[in-house]
Protein backbone atom coordinates (compact mmCIF):
# COMPACT_ATOMS: atom_id res chain seq x y z
CA UNK A 1 0.00 0.00 0.00
CA UNK A 2 2.87 2.36 0.85
CA UNK A 3 4.60 1.65 -2.45
CA UNK A 4 1.39 2.24 -4.39
CA UNK A 5 0.74 5.57 -2.69
CA UNK A 6 4.30 6.84 -3.11
CA UNK A 7 4.20 5.77 -6.76
CA UNK A 8 1.02 7.80 -7.19
CA UNK A 9 2.68 10.76 -5.50
CA UNK A 10 6.09 10.76 -7.19
CA UNK A 11 5.95 8.30 -10.09
CA UNK A 12 5.30 9.04 -13.78
CA UNK A 13 1.75 8.96 -15.08
CA UNK A 14 2.60 5.88 -17.16
CA UNK A 15 2.75 3.88 -13.90
CA UNK A 16 -0.70 4.97 -12.71
CA UNK A 17 -2.26 1.54 -13.29
CA UNK A 18 0.66 -0.16 -11.52
CA UNK A 19 0.03 2.10 -8.52
CA UNK A 20 -3.61 1.05 -8.41
CA UNK A 21 -2.65 -2.61 -8.83
CA UNK A 22 -0.32 -2.42 -5.82
CA UNK A 23 -3.00 -0.76 -3.68
CA UNK A 24 -5.71 -3.23 -4.71
CA UNK A 25 -3.42 -6.19 -3.99
CA UNK A 26 -2.51 -4.68 -0.62
CA UNK A 27 -6.17 -4.27 0.26
CA UNK A 28 -6.79 -7.91 -0.63
CA UNK A 29 -4.12 -9.02 1.83
CA UNK A 30 -5.27 -6.59 4.48
CA UNK A 31 -9.03 -6.36 4.87
CA UNK A 32 -10.12 -9.99 5.05
CA UNK A 33 -7.21 -11.06 7.25
CA UNK A 34 -7.39 -8.29 9.85
CA UNK A 35 -11.10 -9.03 10.33
CA UNK A 36 -10.41 -12.77 10.57
CA UNK A 37 -7.70 -12.28 13.22
CA UNK A 38 -10.03 -10.11 15.29
CA UNK A 39 -12.61 -12.89 15.25
CA UNK A 40 -9.96 -15.43 16.31
CA UNK A 41 -9.01 -13.27 19.31
CA UNK A 42 -12.47 -13.93 20.78
CA UNK A 43 -12.49 -17.66 20.01
CA UNK A 44 -15.98 -19.12 20.59
CA UNK A 45 -17.16 -16.18 22.70
CA UNK A 46 -19.72 -15.17 20.05
CA UNK A 47 -21.72 -12.98 22.42
CA UNK A 48 -18.98 -10.35 22.55
CA UNK A 49 -18.13 -10.31 18.85
CA UNK A 50 -20.79 -7.80 17.74
CA UNK A 51 -19.53 -5.26 20.29
CA UNK A 52 -15.90 -6.05 19.43
CA UNK A 53 -16.38 -5.51 15.72
CA UNK A 54 -18.32 -2.31 16.38
CA UNK A 55 -15.35 -0.92 18.32
CA UNK A 56 -13.05 -2.19 15.58
CA UNK A 57 -15.20 -0.33 13.06
CA UNK A 58 -14.81 2.85 15.09
CA UNK A 59 -11.03 2.49 14.87
CA UNK A 60 -11.20 2.12 11.11
CA UNK A 61 -13.19 5.32 10.85
CA UNK A 62 -10.72 7.35 12.89
CA UNK A 63 -8.54 7.14 9.81
CA UNK A 64 -11.50 7.68 7.49
CA UNK A 65 -12.36 10.88 9.39
CA UNK A 66 -8.90 12.44 9.24
CA UNK A 67 -8.02 11.33 5.70
CA UNK A 68 -10.34 13.69 3.75
CA UNK A 69 -9.37 16.54 6.07
CA UNK A 70 -5.60 16.01 5.85
CA UNK A 71 -5.14 14.52 2.39
CA UNK A 72 -8.01 16.49 0.87
CA UNK A 73 -6.70 19.80 2.18
CA UNK A 74 -3.15 19.07 0.97
CA UNK A 75 -4.49 18.07 -2.44
CA UNK A 76 -6.52 21.27 -2.81
CA UNK A 77 -3.85 23.61 -1.42
CA UNK A 78 -0.67 22.12 -2.90
CA UNK A 79 -1.58 19.35 -5.38
CA UNK A 80 -2.78 15.76 -5.39
CA UNK A 81 0.72 14.34 -5.04
CA UNK A 82 0.98 15.82 -1.55
CA UNK A 83 -2.26 14.13 -0.52
CA UNK A 84 -1.02 10.75 -1.80
CA UNK A 85 2.34 11.26 -0.11
CA UNK A 86 0.67 12.04 3.23
CA UNK A 87 -1.33 8.81 2.94
CA UNK A 88 1.89 6.92 2.22
CA UNK A 89 3.52 8.36 5.34
CA UNK A 90 0.44 7.33 7.32
CA UNK A 91 0.81 3.75 6.03
CA UNK A 92 4.47 3.68 7.13
CA UNK A 93 3.46 4.83 10.61
CA UNK A 94 0.78 2.13 10.73
CA UNK A 95 3.25 -0.56 9.63
CA UNK A 96 5.76 0.52 12.28
CA UNK A 97 3.17 0.44 15.07
CA UNK A 98 1.94 -2.96 13.92
CA UNK A 99 5.43 -4.50 14.02
CA UNK A 100 6.07 -3.04 17.48
CA UNK A 101 2.85 -4.36 19.06
CA UNK A 102 1.91 -7.47 17.03
CA UNK A 103 3.51 -10.07 19.34
CA UNK A 104 2.25 -8.46 22.53
CA UNK A 105 -1.35 -7.94 21.41
CA UNK A 106 -2.01 -10.71 18.88
CA UNK A 107 0.22 -13.53 20.07
CA UNK A 108 -0.08 -16.61 17.85
CA UNK A 109 -3.50 -15.72 16.42
CA UNK A 110 -3.52 -15.77 12.64
CA UNK A 111 0.00 -17.19 12.28
CA UNK A 112 -0.98 -20.81 11.64
CA UNK A 113 -3.76 -22.12 9.37
CA UNK A 114 -6.41 -24.40 10.81
CA UNK A 115 -5.71 -28.02 9.94
CA UNK A 116 -8.18 -30.18 11.81
CA UNK A 117 -11.94 -30.36 12.13
CA UNK A 118 -11.64 -30.09 15.90
CA UNK A 119 -10.63 -26.46 15.47
CA UNK A 120 -13.88 -25.68 13.69
CA UNK A 121 -16.59 -23.93 15.68
CA UNK A 122 -19.11 -25.98 17.65
CA UNK A 123 -21.05 -27.40 14.74
CA UNK A 124 -22.77 -30.72 15.22
CA UNK A 125 -22.26 -32.08 11.70
CA UNK A 126 -21.54 -31.14 8.09
CA UNK A 127 -25.22 -30.50 7.36
CA UNK A 128 -25.47 -27.81 10.04
CA UNK A 129 -22.27 -26.25 8.75
CA UNK A 130 -23.62 -26.09 5.22
CA UNK A 131 -26.88 -24.53 6.44
CA UNK A 132 -25.02 -21.82 8.30
CA UNK A 133 -22.75 -21.06 5.37
CA UNK A 134 -25.78 -20.94 3.05
CA UNK A 135 -27.54 -18.54 5.43
CA UNK A 136 -24.39 -16.42 5.61
CA UNK A 137 -24.11 -16.19 1.82
CA UNK A 138 -27.83 -15.35 1.59
CA UNK A 139 -27.36 -12.46 4.00
CA UNK A 140 -24.35 -11.30 2.02
CA UNK A 141 -26.57 -10.92 -1.03
CA UNK A 142 -28.78 -8.52 0.92
CA UNK A 143 -25.76 -6.34 1.69
CA UNK A 144 -25.37 -5.48 -2.00
CA UNK A 145 -28.44 -3.15 -2.03
CA UNK A 146 -27.08 -1.55 1.14
CA UNK A 147 -23.71 -0.82 -0.46
CA UNK A 148 -25.37 0.50 -3.62
CA UNK A 149 -27.10 3.13 -1.50
CA UNK A 150 -24.26 3.74 0.94
CA UNK A 151 -21.59 4.24 -1.74
CA UNK A 152 -23.53 7.10 -3.32
CA UNK A 153 -21.48 9.15 -0.86
CA UNK A 154 -18.63 9.12 -3.36
CA UNK A 155 -20.73 9.92 -6.42
CA UNK A 156 -24.26 11.36 -6.49
CA UNK A 157 -24.20 12.70 -2.92
CA UNK A 158 -20.87 14.42 -3.53
CA UNK A 159 -22.22 15.99 -6.73
CA UNK A 160 -25.31 17.02 -4.79
CA UNK A 161 -23.09 18.69 -2.19
CA UNK A 162 -21.04 20.37 -4.91
CA UNK A 163 -23.77 21.81 -7.09
CA UNK A 164 -27.05 21.91 -5.16
CA UNK A 165 -26.02 22.61 -1.58
CA UNK A 166 -25.37 26.03 -0.09
CA UNK A 167 -21.86 25.51 1.31
CA UNK A 168 -21.30 29.05 2.57
CA UNK A 169 -20.68 29.15 6.31
CA UNK A 170 -19.93 32.50 7.98
CA UNK A 171 -18.52 33.87 4.74
CA UNK A 172 -16.39 30.82 3.99
CA UNK A 173 -17.14 28.04 1.52
CA UNK A 174 -17.09 24.51 2.93
CA UNK A 175 -14.96 22.26 0.66
CA UNK A 176 -17.09 19.53 -0.87
CA UNK A 177 -14.66 16.86 0.31
CA UNK A 178 -15.34 17.75 3.93
CA UNK A 179 -18.77 16.14 3.68
CA UNK A 180 -16.93 12.82 3.30
CA UNK A 181 -15.74 13.22 6.89
CA UNK A 182 -19.30 13.23 8.27
CA UNK A 183 -19.82 9.47 8.12
CA UNK A 184 -16.60 8.51 9.94
CA UNK A 185 -17.16 11.32 12.46
CA UNK A 186 -20.62 9.96 13.28
CA UNK A 187 -19.21 6.43 13.53
CA UNK A 188 -16.55 7.56 16.02
CA UNK A 189 -19.24 9.24 18.11
CA UNK A 190 -21.98 6.62 17.83
CA UNK A 191 -20.14 3.28 17.59
CA UNK A 192 -19.28 3.11 21.33
CA UNK A 193 -22.91 3.85 22.17
CA UNK A 194 -24.14 1.16 19.76
CA UNK A 195 -21.71 -1.34 21.25
CA UNK A 196 -22.98 -0.57 24.75
CA UNK A 197 -26.57 -0.78 23.51
CA UNK A 198 -26.06 -4.30 22.09
CA UNK A 199 -24.39 -5.36 25.33
CA UNK A 200 -27.21 -3.99 27.47
CA UNK A 201 -29.88 -5.61 25.31
CA UNK A 202 -27.95 -8.87 25.39
CA UNK A 203 -27.78 -8.80 29.18
CA UNK A 204 -31.57 -8.28 29.25
CA UNK A 205 -32.10 -11.04 26.67
CA UNK A 206 -33.59 -8.52 24.23
CA UNK A 207 -30.77 -8.16 21.71
CA UNK A 208 -31.97 -8.46 18.09
CA UNK A 209 -30.52 -11.33 16.06
CA UNK A 210 -28.00 -10.56 13.34
CA UNK A 211 -30.73 -10.99 10.72
CA UNK A 212 -32.96 -8.54 12.58
CA UNK A 213 -30.10 -6.04 12.77
CA UNK A 214 -29.76 -6.33 9.00
CA UNK A 215 -33.49 -5.60 8.68
CA UNK A 216 -33.12 -2.53 10.88
CA UNK A 217 -30.21 -1.40 8.71
CA UNK A 218 -32.14 -1.64 5.45
CA UNK A 219 -35.13 0.14 6.98
CA UNK A 220 -32.91 2.99 8.24
CA UNK A 221 -31.33 3.32 4.80
CA UNK A 222 -34.85 3.60 3.35
CA UNK A 223 -35.59 6.47 5.75
CA UNK A 224 -32.31 8.15 4.77
CA UNK A 225 -33.17 8.12 1.08
CA UNK A 226 -36.76 9.22 1.61
CA UNK A 227 -35.26 12.19 3.48
CA UNK A 228 -32.68 12.82 0.73
CA UNK A 229 -35.39 12.52 -1.91
CA UNK A 230 -37.21 15.38 -0.22
CA UNK A 231 -33.96 17.39 -0.24
CA UNK A 232 -33.54 16.57 -3.94
CA UNK A 233 -37.07 17.74 -4.68
CA UNK A 234 -36.47 21.05 -2.88
CA UNK A 235 -33.15 21.55 -4.68
CA UNK A 236 -34.99 21.89 -7.99
CA UNK A 237 -35.96 25.43 -7.02
CA UNK A 238 -33.30 26.54 -4.51
CA UNK A 239 -29.92 25.66 -3.02
CA UNK A 240 -30.55 23.55 0.07
CA UNK A 241 -29.06 23.83 3.53
CA UNK A 242 -26.09 21.51 4.25
CA UNK A 243 -28.04 20.27 7.28
CA UNK A 244 -30.06 18.07 4.90
CA UNK A 245 -26.89 16.19 3.99
CA UNK A 246 -25.68 16.15 7.58
CA UNK A 247 -28.91 14.51 8.76
CA UNK A 248 -28.93 12.14 5.77
CA UNK A 249 -25.39 10.98 6.54
CA UNK A 250 -26.35 10.54 10.20
CA UNK A 251 -29.17 8.11 9.36
CA UNK A 252 -26.94 6.29 6.85
CA UNK A 253 -24.32 5.88 9.58
CA UNK A 254 -26.85 4.35 11.95
CA UNK A 255 -27.80 1.99 9.13
CA UNK A 256 -24.15 1.11 8.52
CA UNK A 257 -23.51 0.31 12.19
CA UNK A 258 -26.41 -2.15 12.17
CA UNK A 259 -24.97 -4.01 9.19
CA UNK A 260 -21.28 -3.69 8.39
CA UNK A 261 -19.61 -4.53 11.74
CA UNK A 262 -22.42 -6.99 12.50
CA UNK A 263 -21.74 -8.74 9.19
CA UNK A 264 -18.03 -9.01 9.95
CA UNK A 265 -18.90 -10.46 13.33
CA UNK A 266 -21.35 -12.90 11.76
CA UNK A 267 -18.73 -14.20 9.33
CA UNK A 268 -16.36 -14.86 12.23
CA UNK A 269 -19.15 -16.74 14.03
CA UNK A 270 -20.50 -18.88 11.20
CA UNK A 271 -17.62 -19.49 8.78
CA UNK A 272 -15.60 -22.68 9.35
CA UNK A 273 -12.20 -21.63 10.69
CA UNK A 274 -10.39 -23.30 7.79
CA UNK A 275 -12.34 -21.08 5.38
CA UNK A 276 -12.51 -17.95 7.53
CA UNK A 277 -10.33 -15.65 5.41
CA UNK A 278 -12.01 -16.93 2.25
CA UNK A 279 -15.46 -16.14 3.66
CA UNK A 280 -14.23 -12.72 4.81
CA UNK A 281 -13.03 -12.12 1.26
CA UNK A 282 -16.46 -13.14 -0.03
CA UNK A 283 -18.06 -10.66 2.37
CA UNK A 284 -15.91 -7.86 0.94
CA UNK A 285 -16.73 -9.05 -2.57
CA UNK A 286 -20.32 -7.95 -1.99
CA UNK A 287 -19.08 -4.40 -1.44
CA UNK A 288 -17.31 -4.65 -4.82
CA UNK A 289 -20.59 -5.41 -6.57
CA UNK A 290 -22.30 -2.73 -4.50
CA UNK A 291 -19.68 -0.15 -5.45
CA UNK A 292 -19.82 -1.15 -9.11
CA UNK A 293 -23.59 -0.77 -9.35
CA UNK A 294 -23.49 2.34 -7.15
CA UNK A 295 -21.18 3.98 -9.69
CA UNK A 296 -23.51 3.12 -12.54
CA UNK A 297 -26.54 4.33 -10.59
CA UNK A 298 -24.80 7.51 -9.45
CA UNK A 299 -23.65 8.05 -13.03
CA UNK A 300 -27.26 8.78 -13.94
CA UNK A 301 -27.02 11.94 -11.83
CA UNK A 302 -27.29 14.80 -14.30
CA UNK A 303 -29.27 12.75 -16.79
CA UNK A 304 -31.93 12.43 -14.11
CA UNK A 305 -32.63 14.89 -11.31
CA UNK A 306 -31.33 14.35 -7.80
CA UNK A 307 -34.90 13.71 -6.71
CA UNK A 308 -35.34 10.85 -9.20
CA UNK A 309 -31.97 9.29 -8.36
CA UNK A 310 -32.59 9.38 -4.60
CA UNK A 311 -36.26 8.35 -4.86
CA UNK A 312 -35.39 5.33 -7.01
CA UNK A 313 -32.80 4.29 -4.42
CA UNK A 314 -35.41 4.64 -1.66
CA UNK A 315 -37.79 2.30 -3.51
CA UNK A 316 -34.97 -0.13 -4.26
CA UNK A 317 -33.68 -0.43 -0.69
CA UNK A 318 -37.22 -0.65 0.72
CA UNK A 319 -37.90 -3.59 -1.59
CA UNK A 320 -34.76 -5.30 -0.29
CA UNK A 321 -35.95 -4.65 3.27
CA UNK A 322 -39.33 -6.29 2.58
CA UNK A 323 -37.67 -9.33 1.00
CA UNK A 324 -35.32 -9.81 3.95
CA UNK A 325 -38.26 -9.41 6.32
CA UNK A 326 -39.99 -12.28 4.52
CA UNK A 327 -36.96 -14.57 4.92
CA UNK A 328 -36.08 -13.41 8.44
CA UNK A 329 -37.55 -16.37 10.32
CA UNK A 330 -35.97 -18.97 8.03
CA UNK A 331 -32.53 -17.34 8.16
CA UNK A 332 -32.74 -16.99 11.95
CA UNK A 333 -33.46 -20.71 12.23
CA UNK A 334 -30.50 -21.65 10.01
CA UNK A 335 -28.09 -19.40 11.90
CA UNK A 336 -29.07 -20.55 15.40
Secondary structure, 3 states (H helix, E strand, C coil): CHHHHHHHHHCCHHHHHHHHHHHHHHHHHHHHHHHHHHHHHCCCCHHHHHHHHHHHHHHHHHHHHHHHHHHHHHHHHCCHHHHHHHHHHHHHHHHHHHHHHHHHHHCCCCCCCCCCHHHCCCCCCHHHHHHHHHHHHHHHHHHHHHHHHHHHHHCHHHHHHHHCEECEECCEECCHHHHHHHHHHHHHHHHHHHHHHHHHHHHCCCCCCHHHHHHHHHHHHHHHHHHHHHHHHHCCCCCEECHHHHHHHHHHHHHHHCCHHHHHHHHHHHCCHHHHHHHHHHHHHHHHHHHHHHHHHHCCECCECHHHHHHHHHHHHHHHHHHHHHHHHHHHHHHC
